[in-house]
Amino acid sequence: HALGIVPPAGRQEIALGTNIPVVYHGGPVMRNVTVHTIFWAPNGYGFAGAPSPSSLGYEPLLQRFLADSAHDSGSTSNVFSVLGQFGDGSSQGSYNVGYSVAGDSIDDTNPYPAAGHECASASGVATCVTDLQLEHEVDRVIQAHAPNARGLGNVWIVYLPPDVDTCLAPGSCGSNAFGGYHSAFDLGHGTTIYANIPDPLIETTIPQGSDPQGNPDAESAADVTAHELVEAITDPIGDGWMDPNGNEVGDKCENGPGRGAPLGFAPDGSPYNQLINGSRYLVQTMWSNAQSGCVQRSGARTSALP
């Protein structure tokens, strides 16, 4: 059910076949996408604040990353520019993403399911929500706040705090098996595209050195966010763009060198490979059929359909 699964932080797939192109499987891609964020943290739970006076907290940094990415829509200067080459039968792809912190971000304080109805965390985290429970919460939030924001023009990204695990199946959880995924559901109100991104701290402590914004935890989540957003747009319901092994545009470039050449270094010495709306980020590369490899940016606008 989950698509574009990111492996746990610090772990690598052993073979992704990065020399194999992704091919089109006949389904739709997304264009003119509005991103919505749900920070689901009931009373007693919360996201980490800023680790230093010069950095942002977990939630504000992720909001800024998405706002910066939306600001630079249509440019060829960052990883989202690969979207232009992945179209469908109707037209070419498009890097056109909208996001407003004021209008598209929701702090969700609805309680988690009762303890007796939660999943069993593979790592013993006390609170754990299943994929289906998360889907129902996304559906509830949309009905309450934006009932028309469904379909292939909207992506809903759910962030969970660091003391909450989430599982796809028994023993397959955010604390041991994945760092995030995207998928789709229809619970009676229409097709809904969403992504589930648990806090990286349930897997491991992210070391400094890869955090040009000064917040390793949030920047690791921003990296996963870019991965899942690109893949949701290019393969929203599982019949878009992927290689013969099922690896999507982000999957093929998530490991190994994976980030290309630094554009420079932040004051703390951390490298960055993206300048998005003038902000420094370190984000994995994305697959380009046009360049037959993983790229930091691309000016290509088409990729052949079979």
C-alpha beads as a LAMMPS data file, in Angstrom:
LAMMPS data file: protein, C-alpha beads

306 atoms
305 bonds

1 atom types
1 bond types

-500.0 500.0 xlo xhi
-500.0 500.0 ylo yhi
-500.0 500.0 zlo zhi

Masses

1 110.0

Atoms # bond

1 1 1 0.000 0.000 0.000
2 1 1 2.841 2.411 0.797
3 1 1 4.808 3.866 -2.104
4 1 1 8.275 5.394 -2.218
5 1 1 9.340 4.057 1.163
6 1 1 12.429 5.814 2.532
7 1 1 14.700 3.443 4.508
8 1 1 15.503 4.291 8.127
9 1 1 18.069 7.029 8.644
10 1 1 21.619 5.793 8.257
11 1 1 20.680 2.603 6.419
12 1 1 21.047 1.898 2.739
13 1 1 19.414 -0.335 0.205
14 1 1 22.108 -2.586 -1.255
15 1 1 21.054 -2.306 -4.904
16 1 1 18.743 0.216 -6.503
17 1 1 19.737 -0.139 -10.161
18 1 1 20.359 3.563 -10.665
19 1 1 21.405 2.965 -14.289
20 1 1 17.892 1.793 -15.211
21 1 1 15.498 4.550 -16.352
22 1 1 12.092 5.062 -14.812
23 1 1 9.284 4.338 -17.257
24 1 1 5.718 5.547 -17.521
25 1 1 3.007 3.046 -16.555
26 1 1 -0.040 4.811 -17.992
27 1 1 -1.511 6.551 -14.960
28 1 1 -1.798 10.231 -14.036
29 1 1 0.800 12.576 -12.592
30 1 1 0.056 15.661 -10.506
31 1 1 0.233 19.289 -11.668
32 1 1 -0.425 22.630 -9.966
33 1 1 -0.154 20.961 -6.583
34 1 1 -1.099 22.563 -3.279
35 1 1 0.802 21.063 -0.355
36 1 1 -0.915 20.847 3.022
37 1 1 0.836 19.972 6.284
38 1 1 -0.696 18.359 9.348
39 1 1 1.410 18.455 12.511
40 1 1 -0.455 15.897 14.599
41 1 1 0.418 16.377 18.265
42 1 1 -2.326 16.137 20.923
43 1 1 -1.945 17.555 24.424
44 1 1 1.119 16.042 26.064
45 1 1 3.004 15.710 22.772
46 1 1 4.982 18.251 20.831
47 1 1 7.627 18.969 18.243
48 1 1 11.117 20.058 19.245
49 1 1 11.966 23.720 19.480
50 1 1 15.007 25.436 18.038
51 1 1 18.281 23.797 19.122
52 1 1 20.067 27.170 19.063
53 1 1 19.177 30.868 18.836
54 1 1 20.271 30.952 15.188
55 1 1 18.101 28.040 14.000
56 1 1 14.418 27.228 13.625
57 1 1 12.414 24.608 15.489
58 1 1 11.179 21.397 13.869
59 1 1 7.802 22.641 12.657
60 1 1 8.873 26.148 11.521
61 1 1 11.831 24.763 9.563
62 1 1 9.678 22.270 7.655
63 1 1 7.149 25.002 6.950
64 1 1 9.906 27.251 5.628
65 1 1 11.331 24.484 3.450
66 1 1 7.966 23.958 1.768
67 1 1 7.299 27.683 1.469
68 1 1 10.742 28.185 -0.117
69 1 1 10.100 25.301 -2.520
70 1 1 6.764 26.813 -3.503
71 1 1 8.331 30.255 -3.975
72 1 1 10.828 28.854 -6.506
73 1 1 8.191 26.939 -8.503
74 1 1 9.008 26.781 -12.185
75 1 1 12.728 27.333 -11.708
76 1 1 15.429 24.919 -12.847
77 1 1 17.694 25.601 -9.874
78 1 1 16.733 22.857 -7.398
79 1 1 15.783 19.169 -7.185
80 1 1 12.085 19.827 -7.789
81 1 1 12.958 20.923 -11.338
82 1 1 13.095 17.240 -12.397
83 1 1 9.280 17.263 -12.246
84 1 1 9.152 18.935 -15.643
85 1 1 10.255 15.798 -17.465
86 1 1 7.705 13.401 -15.952
87 1 1 4.381 13.946 -17.641
88 1 1 1.531 11.670 -18.638
89 1 1 -0.685 11.129 -21.651
90 1 1 -2.213 14.613 -21.406
91 1 1 0.899 16.821 -21.211
92 1 1 4.402 17.206 -19.778
93 1 1 5.142 17.394 -16.087
94 1 1 5.246 20.608 -14.091
95 1 1 7.133 22.060 -11.131
96 1 1 4.279 24.186 -9.823
97 1 1 3.855 23.792 -6.075
98 1 1 1.826 26.012 -3.764
99 1 1 2.158 26.230 0.014
100 1 1 1.172 28.876 2.532
101 1 1 2.074 28.525 6.201
102 1 1 -0.991 30.547 7.164
103 1 1 -3.422 28.785 4.864
104 1 1 -2.074 25.279 4.328
105 1 1 -0.606 24.182 7.671
106 1 1 -2.723 22.704 10.457
107 1 1 -1.765 21.986 14.056
108 1 1 -3.868 18.945 14.830
109 1 1 -4.510 18.302 18.547
110 1 1 -7.054 15.520 18.093
111 1 1 -6.187 12.614 20.449
112 1 1 -4.430 9.513 19.168
113 1 1 -6.412 6.248 19.228
114 1 1 -6.919 4.685 22.629
115 1 1 -3.994 2.571 23.838
116 1 1 -5.841 -0.696 23.307
117 1 1 -6.398 0.131 19.655
118 1 1 -2.888 1.294 18.762
119 1 1 -0.225 -0.682 16.934
120 1 1 2.683 -2.329 18.724
121 1 1 5.815 -0.309 18.074
122 1 1 8.719 -2.462 16.887
123 1 1 10.989 -0.459 19.176
124 1 1 8.712 -0.174 22.180
125 1 1 7.583 3.418 21.623
126 1 1 4.572 3.872 23.871
127 1 1 2.302 5.580 21.320
128 1 1 1.828 4.091 17.864
129 1 1 -0.647 4.778 15.045
130 1 1 -1.376 2.487 12.121
131 1 1 -1.490 3.625 8.515
132 1 1 -5.283 3.198 8.476
133 1 1 -5.664 5.281 11.648
134 1 1 -3.521 7.974 10.069
135 1 1 -5.680 7.879 6.920
136 1 1 -8.827 8.347 8.994
137 1 1 -7.261 11.315 10.775
138 1 1 -6.249 12.940 7.490
139 1 1 -9.766 12.361 6.178
140 1 1 -11.258 13.932 9.316
141 1 1 -8.979 16.973 9.138
142 1 1 -9.771 17.564 5.475
143 1 1 -13.526 17.339 6.058
144 1 1 -13.230 19.829 8.909
145 1 1 -10.859 22.337 7.291
146 1 1 -10.761 21.959 3.497
147 1 1 -13.315 19.459 2.160
148 1 1 -12.577 20.348 -1.466
149 1 1 -8.806 19.916 -1.161
150 1 1 -8.603 16.385 -2.496
151 1 1 -7.742 14.739 -5.774
152 1 1 -4.626 15.141 -7.881
153 1 1 -4.179 18.805 -7.061
154 1 1 -3.425 18.328 -3.359
155 1 1 -0.847 16.489 -1.248
156 1 1 -1.363 16.140 2.514
157 1 1 1.832 15.578 4.527
158 1 1 1.450 14.315 8.095
159 1 1 4.258 14.879 10.607
160 1 1 4.340 12.980 13.889
161 1 1 6.272 14.055 17.023
162 1 1 9.365 12.220 18.316
163 1 1 7.550 10.047 20.873
164 1 1 5.071 8.524 18.398
165 1 1 5.715 5.493 16.188
166 1 1 3.684 4.488 13.131
167 1 1 3.405 1.053 11.493
168 1 1 2.421 -0.272 8.082
169 1 1 2.248 -3.891 9.258
170 1 1 3.264 -5.836 12.378
171 1 1 6.982 -5.253 12.882
172 1 1 7.230 -2.740 10.007
173 1 1 7.312 0.675 11.670
174 1 1 8.880 4.093 11.475
175 1 1 11.241 3.229 14.306
176 1 1 12.804 0.273 12.494
177 1 1 11.728 -0.073 8.861
178 1 1 11.090 3.267 7.141
179 1 1 11.613 6.999 7.339
180 1 1 8.494 7.924 5.380
181 1 1 6.211 6.971 2.499
182 1 1 3.451 8.355 0.313
183 1 1 0.203 6.728 -0.747
184 1 1 -3.444 7.362 -1.616
185 1 1 -6.801 6.474 -0.094
186 1 1 -10.497 6.981 -0.664
187 1 1 -12.609 6.643 2.475
188 1 1 -15.771 7.809 0.794
189 1 1 -14.874 11.461 0.216
190 1 1 -12.699 11.140 -2.874
191 1 1 -9.127 10.233 -3.768
192 1 1 -6.666 11.701 -1.286
193 1 1 -2.881 11.784 -1.768
194 1 1 -0.889 11.839 1.460
195 1 1 2.522 11.197 2.974
196 1 1 3.443 9.926 6.422
197 1 1 6.703 11.289 7.861
198 1 1 7.529 10.227 11.427
199 1 1 10.092 12.195 13.389
200 1 1 13.601 10.846 12.595
201 1 1 14.352 10.770 16.336
202 1 1 12.290 7.588 16.708
203 1 1 14.931 5.877 14.541
204 1 1 18.192 7.454 15.633
205 1 1 19.874 10.670 16.704
206 1 1 20.824 12.572 13.562
207 1 1 24.447 13.745 13.864
208 1 1 25.538 17.277 13.126
209 1 1 27.464 17.930 9.944
210 1 1 24.569 17.625 7.507
211 1 1 22.493 20.497 8.849
212 1 1 23.181 23.829 7.127
213 1 1 20.066 25.208 8.851
214 1 1 21.364 24.131 12.264
215 1 1 18.635 21.593 13.093
216 1 1 19.708 18.031 12.129
217 1 1 16.398 16.402 13.073
218 1 1 14.203 18.807 11.104
219 1 1 16.567 18.851 8.127
220 1 1 16.502 15.063 7.930
221 1 1 12.686 15.303 7.843
222 1 1 12.933 17.984 5.126
223 1 1 15.038 15.582 3.041
224 1 1 12.345 12.904 3.402
225 1 1 9.703 15.522 2.577
226 1 1 11.398 16.360 -0.726
227 1 1 11.670 12.641 -1.556
228 1 1 7.995 11.930 -0.896
229 1 1 6.672 15.104 -2.518
230 1 1 8.532 14.472 -5.788
231 1 1 7.360 10.856 -5.817
232 1 1 3.758 11.668 -4.937
233 1 1 3.652 14.077 -7.876
234 1 1 5.244 11.646 -10.364
235 1 1 3.485 8.487 -9.107
236 1 1 0.451 9.480 -7.032
237 1 1 -1.543 6.239 -7.205
238 1 1 1.044 3.621 -8.164
239 1 1 0.796 3.613 -11.963
240 1 1 2.978 6.596 -12.848
241 1 1 6.772 6.684 -13.150
242 1 1 9.019 3.952 -11.707
243 1 1 11.693 1.552 -12.855
244 1 1 11.069 -2.202 -13.409
245 1 1 11.950 -2.861 -9.756
246 1 1 9.319 -0.440 -8.512
247 1 1 11.798 2.282 -7.542
248 1 1 10.441 5.785 -8.045
249 1 1 12.208 9.038 -8.914
250 1 1 13.464 9.604 -5.357
251 1 1 14.106 5.966 -4.458
252 1 1 16.810 5.613 -7.090
253 1 1 18.922 8.388 -5.574
254 1 1 18.407 8.100 -1.821
255 1 1 21.641 6.275 -1.032
256 1 1 25.353 6.367 -1.632
257 1 1 26.769 9.780 -2.637
258 1 1 23.168 10.823 -3.260
259 1 1 23.614 14.561 -2.777
260 1 1 25.946 15.690 -5.514
261 1 1 28.558 18.409 -5.150
262 1 1 28.199 21.014 -2.392
263 1 1 27.317 24.530 -3.491
264 1 1 29.050 25.797 -0.389
265 1 1 29.223 25.459 3.378
266 1 1 27.146 26.977 6.148
267 1 1 28.857 28.900 8.981
268 1 1 28.909 25.717 11.080
269 1 1 30.754 23.867 8.297
270 1 1 27.804 21.810 7.079
271 1 1 27.664 21.465 3.294
272 1 1 24.570 22.463 1.351
273 1 1 23.611 21.428 -2.171
274 1 1 20.441 23.482 -2.655
275 1 1 19.678 27.187 -2.537
276 1 1 15.895 27.434 -2.505
277 1 1 14.509 30.944 -2.211
278 1 1 17.955 31.877 -0.913
279 1 1 17.881 29.331 1.949
280 1 1 20.549 26.640 2.277
281 1 1 19.436 23.002 2.330
282 1 1 21.042 19.580 2.014
283 1 1 18.637 17.355 0.085
284 1 1 19.102 14.104 -1.789
285 1 1 19.342 14.208 -5.572
286 1 1 16.485 13.024 -7.803
287 1 1 16.511 10.766 -10.839
288 1 1 16.603 12.316 -14.320
289 1 1 15.891 10.190 -17.369
290 1 1 17.281 12.980 -19.535
291 1 1 20.663 12.840 -17.775
292 1 1 20.489 9.090 -17.021
293 1 1 21.392 9.659 -13.419
294 1 1 20.806 11.450 -10.137
295 1 1 20.873 15.244 -10.375
296 1 1 20.656 18.295 -8.140
297 1 1 18.677 20.190 -10.796
298 1 1 17.467 19.744 -14.350
299 1 1 16.326 21.890 -17.228
300 1 1 14.810 18.950 -19.134
301 1 1 11.113 19.291 -19.937
302 1 1 10.240 15.950 -21.486
303 1 1 10.884 12.252 -20.984
304 1 1 9.783 9.797 -23.623
305 1 1 6.562 7.881 -23.023
306 1 1 6.600 4.196 -24.079

Bonds

1 1 1 2
2 1 2 3
3 1 3 4
4 1 4 5
5 1 5 6
6 1 6 7
7 1 7 8
8 1 8 9
9 1 9 10
10 1 10 11
11 1 11 12
12 1 12 13
13 1 13 14
14 1 14 15
15 1 15 16
16 1 16 17
17 1 17 18
18 1 18 19
19 1 19 20
20 1 20 21
21 1 21 22
22 1 22 23
23 1 23 24
24 1 24 25
25 1 25 26
26 1 26 27
27 1 27 28
28 1 28 29
29 1 29 30
30 1 30 31
31 1 31 32
32 1 32 33
33 1 33 34
34 1 34 35
35 1 35 36
36 1 36 37
37 1 37 38
38 1 38 39
39 1 39 40
40 1 40 41
41 1 41 42
42 1 42 43
43 1 43 44
44 1 44 45
45 1 45 46
46 1 46 47
47 1 47 48
48 1 48 49
49 1 49 50
50 1 50 51
51 1 51 52
52 1 52 53
53 1 53 54
54 1 54 55
55 1 55 56
56 1 56 57
57 1 57 58
58 1 58 59
59 1 59 60
60 1 60 61
61 1 61 62
62 1 62 63
63 1 63 64
64 1 64 65
65 1 65 66
66 1 66 67
67 1 67 68
68 1 68 69
69 1 69 70
70 1 70 71
71 1 71 72
72 1 72 73
73 1 73 74
74 1 74 75
75 1 75 76
76 1 76 77
77 1 77 78
78 1 78 79
79 1 79 80
80 1 80 81
81 1 81 82
82 1 82 83
83 1 83 84
84 1 84 85
85 1 85 86
86 1 86 87
87 1 87 88
88 1 88 89
89 1 89 90
90 1 90 91
91 1 91 92
92 1 92 93
93 1 93 94
94 1 94 95
95 1 95 96
96 1 96 97
97 1 97 98
98 1 98 99
99 1 99 100
100 1 100 101
101 1 101 102
102 1 102 103
103 1 103 104
104 1 104 105
105 1 105 106
106 1 106 107
107 1 107 108
108 1 108 109
109 1 109 110
110 1 110 111
111 1 111 112
112 1 112 113
113 1 113 114
114 1 114 115
115 1 115 116
116 1 116 117
117 1 117 118
118 1 118 119
119 1 119 120
120 1 120 121
121 1 121 122
122 1 122 123
123 1 123 124
124 1 124 125
125 1 125 126
126 1 126 127
127 1 127 128
128 1 128 129
129 1 129 130
130 1 130 131
131 1 131 132
132 1 132 133
133 1 133 134
134 1 134 135
135 1 135 136
136 1 136 137
137 1 137 138
138 1 138 139
139 1 139 140
140 1 140 141
141 1 141 142
142 1 142 143
143 1 143 144
144 1 144 145
145 1 145 146
146 1 146 147
147 1 147 148
148 1 148 149
149 1 149 150
150 1 150 151
151 1 151 152
152 1 152 153
153 1 153 154
154 1 154 155
155 1 155 156
156 1 156 157
157 1 157 158
158 1 158 159
159 1 159 160
160 1 160 161
161 1 161 162
162 1 162 163
163 1 163 164
164 1 164 165
165 1 165 166
166 1 166 167
167 1 167 168
168 1 168 169
169 1 169 170
170 1 170 171
171 1 171 172
172 1 172 173
173 1 173 174
174 1 174 175
175 1 175 176
176 1 176 177
177 1 177 178
178 1 178 179
179 1 179 180
180 1 180 181
181 1 181 182
182 1 182 183
183 1 183 184
184 1 184 185
185 1 185 186
186 1 186 187
187 1 187 188
188 1 188 189
189 1 189 190
190 1 190 191
191 1 191 192
192 1 192 193
193 1 193 194
194 1 194 195
195 1 195 196
196 1 196 197
197 1 197 198
198 1 198 199
199 1 199 200
200 1 200 201
201 1 201 202
202 1 202 203
203 1 203 204
204 1 204 205
205 1 205 206
206 1 206 207
207 1 207 208
208 1 208 209
209 1 209 210
210 1 210 211
211 1 211 212
212 1 212 213
213 1 213 214
214 1 214 215
215 1 215 216
216 1 216 217
217 1 217 218
218 1 218 219
219 1 219 220
220 1 220 221
221 1 221 222
222 1 222 223
223 1 223 224
224 1 224 225
225 1 225 226
226 1 226 227
227 1 227 228
228 1 228 229
229 1 229 230
230 1 230 231
231 1 231 232
232 1 232 233
233 1 233 234
234 1 234 235
235 1 235 236
236 1 236 237
237 1 237 238
238 1 238 239
239 1 239 240
240 1 240 241
241 1 241 242
242 1 242 243
243 1 243 244
244 1 244 245
245 1 245 246
246 1 246 247
247 1 247 248
248 1 248 249
249 1 249 250
250 1 250 251
251 1 251 252
252 1 252 253
253 1 253 254
254 1 254 255
255 1 255 256
256 1 256 257
257 1 257 258
258 1 258 259
259 1 259 260
260 1 260 261
261 1 261 262
262 1 262 263
263 1 263 264
264 1 264 265
265 1 265 266
266 1 266 267
267 1 267 268
268 1 268 269
269 1 269 270
270 1 270 271
271 1 271 272
272 1 272 273
273 1 273 274
274 1 274 275
275 1 275 276
276 1 276 277
277 1 277 278
278 1 278 279
279 1 279 280
280 1 280 281
281 1 281 282
282 1 282 283
283 1 283 284
284 1 284 285
285 1 285 286
286 1 286 287
287 1 287 288
288 1 288 289
289 1 289 290
290 1 290 291
291 1 291 292
292 1 292 293
293 1 293 294
294 1 294 295
295 1 295 296
296 1 296 297
297 1 297 298
298 1 298 299
299 1 299 300
300 1 300 301
301 1 301 302
302 1 302 303
303 1 303 304
304 1 304 305
305 1 305 306
